[in-house]
C-alpha cells in the first residue's frame, strides 16, 4: 500500500509488519549458524571418523589432516548455496510480477532480492573455491556445476550493470526484470547438472547417501540459520530503499 496526499501524491510506504521480525530473525540466524560452526569443527568427526598421522590412504585417496579438515567447509558451502537458489526464486517472482503489473514496488523488491542473492552467490563461490583448493588441489576447474554457477554469478552482476546503464526508470526496470528471469533459468540447470553429467567432480551427496545423521543435523542448523539471515538482510535493505524512495517522492512534491 502507498500513502496518498494532496494532488494525488503517491508516497512509498515507510515500513511493513515483517520488519518487526528482522531483529529476532537476525539473532536466531546468527545463533543457529554459530551452533552449526561449533558442531562442524568440534563435534563431527572428519570423513566418517577418519584420522591420519602424516599421510594415509583413505578410500583409495592419499589424504592429510588438512584435507580432512577441509571437509568442514561443506557444512557451510551447501547451505549458503541453497540459500542463494532460494534468493533467486524470490528474484524470479518479483521480476515476473513487475513484468505483469508494471508496479514499481516489485522492481524494488527484485533489485533488493538480487542484491541479497548476489551476496550469497559470492559466498558460495568463495567457500566452493576453498573446498576445491583443498579437495582437488587447484583453485578452479571447469567442473560442470562450477561452470554453470559461475554463469549464474555473471548474470547477477550483469543485472546491476544493466541497471546502472539505463536512465529511464521504466525501461531500466523492464530490462532488469528480463535479465532476472534469464538468470533464474540457470538455477535449475546448476542444481541438476550433476545428475545429467555423471562424471562431474561434484559429489551427489543426497542421492548417494554421503551424510551421516550427525552431518545432516549440522547442515540443517546452518541451512535454517542462513535463511533467517537472508530474510533479515532482505527486509533491512528493502526498508532502506523504500525510505529513500519516500524521501525522494517528498522532495519532488515540494519542488513542484
Backbone torsions as a table, in degrees:
resi	resn	phi	psi	omega
1	UNK	NA	151.8	177.2
2	UNK	-126.3	147.8	175.7
3	UNK	-80.4	143.8	178.2
4	UNK	-122.2	129.7	179.5
5	UNK	-110.5	-152.5	179.6
6	UNK	-67.7	154.2	-179.3
7	UNK	59.7	23.4	178.4
8	UNK	71.7	22.0	179.4
9	UNK	-60.1	129.5	179.4
10	UNK	-109.7	117.0	-176.3
11	UNK	-112.3	126.5	177.0
12	UNK	-57.3	143.6	-178.5
13	UNK	-64.1	150.3	-177.7
14	UNK	-82.0	-26.2	-177.8
15	UNK	-172.2	168.2	179.9
16	UNK	-137.8	168.3	-175.7
17	UNK	-61.5	-31.3	178.3
18	UNK	-61.7	-19.8	179.1
19	UNK	-62.8	-23.0	178.7
20	UNK	-69.0	-19.8	-177.7
21	UNK	-91.9	-3.2	-173.5
22	UNK	-61.9	-52.6	-176.8
23	UNK	-63.7	-49.3	176.5
24	UNK	-58.5	-39.4	-179.7
25	UNK	-66.4	-41.5	-180.0
26	UNK	-64.8	-42.6	179.7
27	UNK	-65.9	-47.5	180.0
28	UNK	-62.3	-40.7	178.8
29	UNK	-63.7	-42.4	179.0
30	UNK	-64.9	-41.5	-179.6
31	UNK	-65.3	-46.9	-179.0
32	UNK	-64.5	-40.5	178.7
33	UNK	-65.6	-39.7	177.8
34	UNK	-64.5	-41.0	177.4
35	UNK	-62.4	-41.1	178.0
36	UNK	-63.5	-39.6	179.0
37	UNK	-62.3	-47.8	179.2
38	UNK	-64.1	-40.2	179.3
39	UNK	-62.3	-43.7	-176.7
40	UNK	-66.0	-42.5	-172.0
41	UNK	-94.9	-14.9	-177.4
42	UNK	-114.3	-29.2	-172.5
43	UNK	-110.5	-43.8	-175.2
44	UNK	-77.6	126.6	178.8
45	UNK	-72.0	140.7	179.8
46	UNK	-71.5	135.5	174.8
47	UNK	48.6	62.9	176.7
48	UNK	54.7	40.6	174.9
49	UNK	86.0	5.6	-178.6
50	UNK	-68.1	146.6	175.2
51	UNK	-145.4	144.0	-177.2
52	UNK	-132.4	151.6	170.6
53	UNK	-114.9	105.1	-174.3
54	UNK	84.0	-116.8	-179.8
55	UNK	-127.8	137.8	177.8
56	UNK	-145.3	159.9	176.1
57	UNK	-90.7	125.1	175.9
58	UNK	-128.8	118.7	-178.1
59	UNK	62.5	32.5	178.3
60	UNK	80.0	7.2	-177.8
61	UNK	-122.7	135.7	177.5
62	UNK	-76.7	119.6	-175.8
63	UNK	-130.1	162.3	175.3
64	UNK	-132.1	175.2	-179.7
65	UNK	-58.7	-35.4	-179.4
66	UNK	-62.3	-40.4	178.4
67	UNK	-66.7	-40.5	179.2
68	UNK	-63.0	-42.3	179.8
69	UNK	-68.6	-27.6	179.8
70	UNK	-64.3	-22.7	178.4
71	UNK	-62.8	-22.4	-179.6
72	UNK	-63.2	-26.8	179.7
73	UNK	-60.2	-29.6	-178.2
74	UNK	-56.0	-37.5	-175.3
75	UNK	-66.4	-13.6	177.2
76	UNK	-115.0	-30.4	178.8
77	UNK	-63.9	-46.0	-179.0
78	UNK	-65.7	-48.0	179.2
79	UNK	-63.0	-40.1	-178.2
80	UNK	-69.6	-31.3	176.4
81	UNK	-68.1	-43.4	177.7
82	UNK	-62.5	-41.3	178.3
83	UNK	-61.5	-37.6	178.7
84	UNK	-65.0	-36.0	177.2
85	UNK	-67.1	-41.3	177.6
86	UNK	-62.1	-40.5	176.6
87	UNK	-60.6	-37.8	179.0
88	UNK	-69.9	-28.3	173.7
89	UNK	-63.2	-41.2	176.7
90	UNK	-63.9	-40.0	177.4
91	UNK	-59.6	-46.5	179.1
92	UNK	-59.1	-46.3	-177.8
93	UNK	-59.3	-49.4	-176.3
94	UNK	-69.9	-34.7	177.5
95	UNK	-65.3	-45.0	178.4
96	UNK	-63.9	-40.7	179.1
97	UNK	-63.3	-38.4	177.8
98	UNK	-66.9	-45.3	-179.8
99	UNK	-61.6	-29.6	-178.9
100	UNK	-80.7	-38.5	-172.1
101	UNK	-111.3	-20.3	-173.6
102	UNK	60.7	24.3	177.2
103	UNK	-80.4	122.2	-175.2
104	UNK	-62.5	-26.2	179.7
105	UNK	-62.1	-37.0	178.6
106	UNK	-68.2	-33.0	175.9
107	UNK	-64.8	-41.0	177.3
108	UNK	-62.8	-44.4	178.5
109	UNK	-61.1	-42.9	-179.9
110	UNK	-63.6	-41.9	179.9
111	UNK	-62.6	-46.2	-179.6
112	UNK	-66.1	-42.5	178.7
113	UNK	-61.4	-38.1	178.5
114	UNK	-69.0	-37.6	177.0
115	UNK	-60.1	-49.2	-179.5
116	UNK	-65.7	-41.2	179.3
117	UNK	-61.9	-42.4	179.7
118	UNK	-62.2	-37.2	176.2
119	UNK	-58.8	-44.6	-179.9
120	UNK	-74.4	-30.8	175.8
121	UNK	-64.2	-45.0	178.7
122	UNK	-63.9	-41.5	177.7
123	UNK	-61.6	-37.5	177.2
124	UNK	-64.7	-42.6	179.0
125	UNK	-64.2	-41.1	-179.1
126	UNK	-65.1	-50.6	179.7
127	UNK	-65.4	-35.1	177.6
128	UNK	-65.9	-40.2	178.4
129	UNK	-65.8	-37.8	176.9
130	UNK	-62.8	-44.8	178.6
131	UNK	-63.9	-41.7	179.7
132	UNK	-61.4	-41.5	-178.3
133	UNK	-62.8	-44.4	-177.4
134	UNK	-79.7	-34.7	-175.1
135	UNK	-81.3	-44.1	-175.0
136	UNK	-108.2	-6.3	176.9
137	UNK	82.3	6.1	179.1
138	UNK	-134.2	158.8	178.0
139	UNK	-81.1	-23.4	-178.5
140	UNK	-152.6	143.2	171.6
141	UNK	-145.2	149.6	-176.4
142	UNK	-83.2	52.2	171.8
143	UNK	-63.9	142.2	-176.9
144	UNK	-53.6	-44.1	-178.8
145	UNK	-69.9	-39.2	176.6
146	UNK	-61.2	-41.5	-177.8
147	UNK	-66.0	-47.0	-179.1
148	UNK	-67.3	-33.1	178.5
149	UNK	-72.2	-34.7	174.2
150	UNK	-61.2	-41.3	176.9
151	UNK	-60.5	-40.8	178.0
152	UNK	-60.4	-44.4	179.4
153	UNK	-63.4	-40.8	179.0
154	UNK	-65.5	-36.9	177.7
155	UNK	-66.9	-38.3	176.9
156	UNK	-63.7	-41.0	177.5
157	UNK	-66.3	-40.5	179.0
158	UNK	-60.6	-32.7	178.4
159	UNK	-56.9	-44.7	-177.7
160	UNK	-79.5	-31.1	174.5
161	UNK	-62.2	-43.4	178.7
162	UNK	-64.3	-43.0	179.7
163	UNK	-60.4	-37.2	-178.9
164	UNK	-76.9	-10.9	-176.2
165	UNK	-101.3	-4.1	-178.5
166	UNK	-120.3	127.8	-177.0
167	UNK	-87.2	-38.0	-177.5
168	UNK	-66.7	121.6	-174.2
169	UNK	-59.0	-43.2	-176.4
170	UNK	-69.8	-43.8	177.2
171	UNK	-64.0	-41.1	179.1
172	UNK	-60.0	-46.2	-179.1
173	UNK	-65.3	-39.8	-178.5
174	UNK	-66.4	-50.1	-179.9
175	UNK	-63.8	-39.1	179.4
176	UNK	-64.3	-38.7	178.7
177	UNK	-63.2	-39.2	178.2
178	UNK	-64.1	-43.7	177.9
179	UNK	-63.2	-38.0	178.4
180	UNK	-62.0	-41.2	177.8
181	UNK	-65.9	-43.1	178.8
182	UNK	-61.9	-40.9	179.4
183	UNK	-61.3	-39.3	-179.3
184	UNK	-65.7	-31.2	-179.9
185	UNK	-55.8	-30.0	-179.4
186	UNK	-74.4	-18.2	-177.2
187	UNK	-63.8	-56.0	178.6
188	UNK	-63.0	-30.0	177.0
189	UNK	-64.4	-44.9	179.2
190	UNK	-64.0	-40.6	-178.0
191	UNK	-66.9	-36.5	-172.2
192	UNK	-100.2	-3.0	-172.2
193	UNK	-62.0	-32.2	-179.4
194	UNK	-71.7	-20.6	175.2
195	UNK	-79.8	-33.9	-177.2
196	UNK	-80.2	-31.5	-178.6
197	UNK	-117.0	96.2	-172.6
198	UNK	-67.1	-22.3	-176.8
199	UNK	-91.8	16.5	177.6
200	UNK	-66.9	150.1	179.5
201	UNK	-72.9	-22.9	-179.8
202	UNK	-69.7	132.9	177.4
203	UNK	-75.6	148.0	174.4
204	UNK	-98.7	86.6	-167.8
205	UNK	-66.4	-48.3	-174.0
206	UNK	-68.1	-46.6	-177.2
207	UNK	-66.6	-37.4	-176.0
208	UNK	-90.1	-0.5	176.9
209	UNK	65.7	42.1	-176.0
210	UNK	-81.0	-6.2	-177.0
211	UNK	-105.9	136.2	171.4
212	UNK	-81.1	165.5	177.1
213	UNK	-56.8	-37.3	179.0
214	UNK	-64.6	-40.3	177.5
215	UNK	-65.4	-41.3	-179.1
216	UNK	-62.5	-38.4	178.4
217	UNK	-64.3	-43.1	179.5
218	UNK	-62.8	-45.0	178.7
219	UNK	-62.8	-39.7	-179.9
220	UNK	-63.7	-41.9	177.7
221	UNK	-60.2	-47.8	179.9
222	UNK	-65.2	-37.9	-178.1
223	UNK	-64.6	-47.4	178.2
224	UNK	-64.7	-42.3	179.4
225	UNK	-60.6	-43.5	-180.0
226	UNK	-63.0	-40.0	-178.9
227	UNK	-70.4	-36.0	176.2
228	UNK	-65.5	-41.0	177.4
229	UNK	-64.8	-40.5	178.1
230	UNK	-61.3	-43.8	178.2
231	UNK	-60.4	-44.5	-179.6
232	UNK	-63.4	-42.4	179.1
233	UNK	-64.1	-41.7	179.8
234	UNK	-62.0	-47.4	-177.4
235	UNK	-67.4	-39.0	178.6
236	UNK	-63.7	-46.8	-179.0
237	UNK	-68.1	-39.8	179.1
238	UNK	-62.7	-43.3	178.7
239	UNK	-62.7	-40.0	178.9
240	UNK	-62.5	-46.2	-179.0
241	UNK	-65.1	-42.8	-179.2
242	UNK	-66.4	-36.1	176.1
243	UNK	-65.5	-38.5	176.7
244	UNK	-64.6	-40.8	177.0
245	UNK	-65.2	-36.1	178.7
246	UNK	-64.5	-44.6	178.4
247	UNK	-62.4	-42.8	-179.7
248	UNK	-63.7	-40.3	178.4
249	UNK	-63.6	-40.8	178.8
250	UNK	-67.2	-38.1	178.6
251	UNK	-63.4	-44.7	178.4
252	UNK	-62.6	-37.6	178.2
253	UNK	-64.4	-41.8	179.1
254	UNK	-68.6	-35.4	178.9
255	UNK	-68.7	-31.2	178.2
256	UNK	-73.4	NA	NA
